[in-house]
Amino acid sequence: MEDTPGLDEVIPALKQRGIRTVRLVPLMSVAGDHAHNDMAGSEDDSWASRLKAAGIASKADLVGLGSRPAVAGLWIDHLRDAMKELGD
């Protein structure tokens, strides 16, 4: 939520490319308060509100990475590998 490029840099790039709709997807283990409030909330400073004010519609996909089977499976595979190394 606080990295580079930030939303202040992304919005002009979206407008320059003529993008009128974006999908907000949290790249976090769990889609918690940050995703629901800071990203997709109705507050004036949320990503969704700031995009809307810039004329860009958004759709929030509020599912954490841990709830996505492909990602969860990858994490489990890495965990199994790490546990095997600890056992050696």
FENGI-V344396 format. One record per pair of residues at least 4 apart in sequence whose ideal C-beta (glycine too) atoms are under 6 Angstrom apart, sorted by the first residue. I is the first residue (numbers start at 1). J is the second residue. D is the distance in Angstrom with one decimal. If there is no record, write none. Layout:
i=I j=J d=D
i=I j=J d=D
This chain:
i=1 j=34 d=5.5
i=1 j=38 d=5.6
i=5 j=9 d=3.8
i=5 j=10 d=5.5
i=7 j=47 d=5.8
i=11 j=54 d=4.9
i=14 j=19 d=4.3
i=14 j=56 d=5.8
i=21 j=57 d=4.5
i=22 j=58 d=5.1
i=23 j=59 d=5.3
i=23 j=61 d=5.9
i=24 j=39 d=5.4
i=24 j=40 d=5.9
i=24 j=58 d=5.3
i=24 j=60 d=4.5
i=25 j=61 d=4.8
i=26 j=31 d=4.8
i=26 j=35 d=4.0
i=28 j=64 d=5.7
i=29 j=64 d=5.4
i=29 j=65 d=5.6
i=29 j=66 d=4.6
i=30 j=64 d=4.1
i=31 j=35 d=4.0
i=31 j=62 d=4.5
i=31 j=63 d=5.7
i=31 j=64 d=4.2
i=33 j=37 d=5.3
i=34 j=38 d=4.8
i=35 j=39 d=4.9
i=35 j=62 d=5.4
i=36 j=40 d=6.0
i=37 j=41 d=4.1
i=38 j=46 d=5.9
i=39 j=47 d=4.8
i=40 j=48 d=5.0
i=40 j=60 d=3.6
i=41 j=46 d=4.1
i=44 j=49 d=5.4
i=48 j=58 d=4.9
i=51 j=56 d=4.3
i=51 j=58 d=4.8
i=63 j=67 d=5.0
i=65 j=71 d=4.5
i=66 j=72 d=5.7
i=69 j=73 d=5.9
